[in-house]
Amino acid sequence: MTFPPGEERPVPGSPGDVLTLISAGSATTRADLARITGLARSTISQRVDALIESGLVLETESGESTGGRPPRQLRLHTDGHVVAGVDLGATHCRIALMDISGNTLTIREDPLHIAEGPETVLGHVCERVDGMLAETGRPMSALKAIGIGVPGPVEFATGRPNNPPIMPGWNDYPIPEFFADRYDATVLVDNDVNVMALGERRYAFTTTSYLLFVKVGTGIGCGIVAGGKLHRGAQGSAGDIGHIRVSGHDEAGCRCGNSACLEAVAGGAALARKLTELGFPAESAADVVALVQNGNTQALRLVREAGRLIGEVLASLVNFFNPEVIVIGGALARVHDHLLAGIRETIYRRSLPLATHHLTIVPSRTGVDAAALGAGILAIEHYLAPDNINRIVNDGENVGTVPA
């Protein structure tokens, strides 16, 4: 990164900054930390000792010697620190229990209808998380943060859904507060496609700085990674491409109240409705996928045409945003050969050659785990944020028992 003239490169010096270097693998010894930060060895020792005392870091004698005593190695202390990543879909609940290094301890999925309401759905989440903690031998106190992805717009600052079309009874519901009496853990709530983008970037495209994750299911949405960070926009509604107007489809009414929206024409629910009208009963995106997999020619035609329409919108985004990678996920991505053919066809035809010269368009590599893993990463990033680590260290919080 280049800094403007007269502006000095920031020097990481707090315990939180030091932990960031350790957790990223940029520094594995005290000598590494002193070299990277430029801080005095005595200062580094103070920071590391505080992190060890707080139970956040372990130091072991496992380094190779270059003459003399082997260097002591620093690493995250993960045993007493776990997070839960919760993926709430229209008809399912998928939860990943992870340690703070991002390793998955266990994943569980249950059928669960979001329309049953927040108390029922979130009560189920608590029961399942309690069971997963017990299953992995972790006490409830080890749970440090919970990330939740929901299938609707969310005001990220408050964790409250905002007029979610397929979540009756959830509008403005205080999801974080539901967990307050049960867990001493921060709860963060985001739109499902945003956490999918986080999961895909962390586990499949770690060096990619500009990525679009497009979820094509009942509806259509887009998660945006810019400069390696999730971009939510001013109010958290960035990436809602499902409600971009598609020309020539004025007859297609949308659940948002407008007509000719992309998801009203090319989303899974729209394709299911069209197939039903053609004499092939379908109620959901999953039914559309099943028809395609069984070789139904009408379903194949509609999915490819949906890909072309989605590609029209994405072509504009490619010209505007210039991503390195576009990832296609969601229910319809299970027939990605046909969907991506239509998407690629339109993007490469309608986008500028410079914008597509190194562009990669691929199906999701994290698959059905994308949202749960991404929600876990959301929780981990919050917990390991330097400001939060500094608070833990300064408060003297005992966040884990260090083995003798």
N, C-alpha and C positions, 0 to 999 in steps of 0.2 A: 504494500500500500504506500502511495506517495503522499506526503504531507505538504501543505502549502508552505511557501517561504516564510520563515519566522515562527512557524508552528512546530514545536518539538513533539517527537514521538512520545506518547504516554508511557510512563514507566509503571508496570504493575508492582504494587508494593504491599497491599493489604493481604490478610489471610485468605480472603475470597479470591483475590487475583492469583495468589500462589496455588491455591487448590485448583483453579482453572487450568493452570499449566500442568499440574500433576494428573488431573482427570483426563486431559487431552493427550497424555503421553508425551508432551513436549519436554518434560523434565522428570527424570526418575531418581535423581539424587540431589542432595543439598548443593553440591558443586554446580550441577546443571542450573539450578534456580539462581544461584549467584551470578553465573555467567550470562544467563538470558536477561535477568532483570537489572543487572548492574548494582544490585544492593550489596551492602556489606554482609559478610558471612555471619556476623553476630545478629544482624537484623533478620536474615533468612532463618537462622536457628530459632529466634523468637517466634517467627510466624509458623514454622513447622512444628515446634513444640506445642504451640497453642492448638494447632489442628489435631495433633496426636492426642493431647489431653482432652479435647472435645470429642474424640472417638471418630473423627472423620478420615484420618490417615493412619496407615500402618507403615512401619519402617522395619525392614528385614535385611539380614546379611545374606543376600543372594547374588550380588554382583560379581563379575569376574575381576580378579586382581591384575593390575599391571605392574605389580611390584609393591610389596607391603600389604597392609590390611585391605581386604575387599571392600569396595564402597557399599554403603547401606542403601537399599532400594526403597523408594517411596511409592505407595499406591493407595488408591481409595480403599477405605474400610467399608466393604459392602454388606457384611453379614447382618448388621443391625439396622440397615437402611433399605427399605423397599418402597416402591410406588405401585399404584394400580392404574392401568390404562383401560378405560371403559368405552366400549363402542356400542351405543344404543341406536339400533336401526328401527325401521318401521315394524319389523316382526321378529327381531332378535336382540339378544344382549350377549356381547362377547367381551370377556375381561382377560387382560394379561397382567400377571403379577411379575414385576421386574425388580432387579436390584438397581442401584443408582449408577452402575456402569453401563446399563442398557441390556444386560443379559436377561433373557426370559426365564423365569422360574417355572411357571405353569400358565396355561391358557385354557379357559373354559367358555363354552357357548351354550346358551339356552334359548329356546323359542320364547319370545316375550313381545307382546304387542304394545307399542308406545302409546296407543290410544287408550290403554287401561289407566293412564293418568300418572302423575308424578309420585304420589305416595306409594302406589303399588309397585311401580317400576323401580324407584330408588330404594324401596324396602328390599326388593329382590337383590339389588346390587349389594346392599350391606350384607345380606345373608351369604351371598356367594363369596364376597371378599373375605368375610370371617372364615369361611370354610377353606379358602385357598391359603390364608395365613396359617391356619392349623395344619393343613396338608404339607406345607413346606417347613413347618417347625418354627415359624416366626411369631413372636408375640404381637399383640395389637399395637404396642408402642413402637414397633419397628416401621409401621406405615407412616411415611413422612409427607406424602402428597398423593392426590388423586386427580388424574386428568380424565375428562369426559367429553366425548364427541357425540353430538346429537344431530338428527336429520332436519335441521331448520336454522334460520337466522338466530344469532346470539349476540347480545351486547357483551363483548368479552370482558369489559371492566367490571361488570357486576355478575357475570355468569348466568344471566337471565335470558331465556328464549324470547324472541320478539316476533309476535304474530306468526308462529310456525304453522304452515298450512296443514301438515299431516300429524300434528301433535295437539289434539284437542285437550284443553284443560291445562296446558303448559305455559300459556302466554304470561310473561313477566313472573314466572314461578322462581323463587329464590333457591335454586338448586344447591349452591354451596352451603347455605344455612341448614339444609336438611341433614347434612352430615356432621354439623358442628358439635352436637351433644354426644356423638358416638366415637369420633376419631379426633385425635389431636393432630390433624393433618390439613394442609391447605388444599382446597378444591378449586380446580380451574375448569371452565366449561367453554367449549368452542364448537363451531360448525364441523360436522363430520369430515367434509372434504378438506378443511384446513389441517386437521390432524392426520388425514391420509397423506397429505403432502409432506408433513413432518416425518412420518414413518418411512415413506419412500425415499426421501432425501437421506435420512440417517442410515438406512440399511441397504440401499441399492445404489445411490448416487452421491456418495459422501464428498466428492470433489466438485460437484456441480453447484454453481452459484445462482443460476437462473433456470428455474424449472416451473412448469405448469402441470398440475395434477388434475385431470378432468375425470370426474365421476359421472358415469352414464348409467343411471339406474331408473327408478320410477321418475325422478327428475334429473336435472343436469346442473352440475356446479363445478367450480374450478378453484383449486388451492394454488396460491402464488408464492413461490420462493424467489426473493430478489436479494442479491448480494449475500446469499447464504442464509437469509433470515425470512421467516414467514411474514408476508405482507397482508395485513388485515384491512387497511384503509382507516379513515377517520372514525367510523362508527362500527367497524367490524363486518361490513357487508361487501368488501372487495371480492371479486371473483364470481359474483352471482350471474354467470353468463346464461343461465337457463331462461332469463327474462329479457334477453336481447331479441329484438324483433327480426323475424325472418320474412323477407319479401315474398309475396305471392301466396300467402297462407292466411288471409284475413278471416277465413271461416273458422280457424282453430282457436276456440276460447281457452283461456288459461285460468288456473285457480287463483292467480293474482288479481284477476279482474280485467286484464287486458286481453288482447287477441294476438295471434301470430307469434307468440313467444317460442323460443327454440325448444324448450322442454314440452310445450303443448303440441309440437309437431314431431319432434324426434326423440322424446323421452320414452322410457319403457312403458309407461301407462298409455301414452298416445299410440304406440305400436300395437299394444295389446288390444286396444279399442278398434283399430283399423283391421286387425286380423279377425276379430270377432265379427265385424261387419262383412268380411269376406267369407265367412262361414267356418272359420277356424277358431273355436272358443279359446280365449286367453284372458286372464284377469290381471296379470302382473308381468314385470320384466322377466321373471323366472320362467313363466309360461312361454314367452317369446323365445327365450334361449332354448327351451326344450324343443320347440317346433323347429328351430334352426338346426339343432343337433340331430333331429330326426329327418332332416333333408327336405323340409317343407319349402317349396320354391317361393311362395309368396312371402314367407317370413324372411328368407334369404334376401329377397329383393328389397323389402322394407328396411332391413337392418343396413344394407349397403347404402340405400338412399338416405337413411338417417345419418350415416357416416359422412356423406357428402354435405348435408346441411350443417352438421356440427363443424365440419371442415371449413365451411364458409365463415362462420364466426371465428374459428381459431386462426384462419388466415389473417384476419384483421388484427388479432392479438399478436401474431407472429411479427407482422410489420411494425406494430406499436411497441411491443415489449422485447422482441428479439431473444426468446429463450434458447437455451442450449438443448433442453430435453422437454418433450411433451409426453406425459405418462397417462395412459387411458386405463381407468379402473372402474369399479362398480359392477353391477349385475350383468350388464350387456357386454362387458369386457371378456366374459367367458366365451364369447364367440368373436374374439378379437380379429381373427383372420378376415372376416367379412366386414366388421365395423371399421377396422383400421384401413382397409383397402379404400373405402369411401373417403375417410378422413385424409389420408395421405394424398389421394388423387386431387382433392380440392386445394389443400394447403400448398402443394408444390406447383399447382397451376396458377394460383391467385396471389401467392406471396412473392416478395422481392427476392431475387436470386441471392443477394448478400445475406438476407435473413435466414435463408434455408440452406446455405452452403454447408454448414456443419450441424444442422438440426437433426436430432434423433427423435423419432416418434415410436413409442414402444408400449406394450401392455404392462400393467403393474407387475413388479417382481415380488412385492410383498403380499399380493393377492388378498385373501379374505382377512388376513391379519393386519392389513394396512392401518385401519382406524384404531384398533386396540393398541398396536405398537406405537403409533403416532401420539395417541393420548398419553401413553406412558412417557414418551420423550418430552411432551409438553410439561408433565409433572416433574421430570428429572431436571429439565432446563431451569424451571423455577427454583427447585430446591438447591441446585448447585450454583445459582446466580451469585456473583460476588457479594452483593448487598445482603442476601439472605445468609450466606456463610459468615459474613462479618457480624451479623446480628447474633447468630448462634454462638460464635466464639466470644463475643463481647458479653453476652448474657450468661456465659458459663454453662450453657445447656449440655447436659450429658446425653449425647445422641447415639451412644453405642458403647458397649463394654469392650475394651481392648484386651485381647488375650494376653496372659502373662508370658 
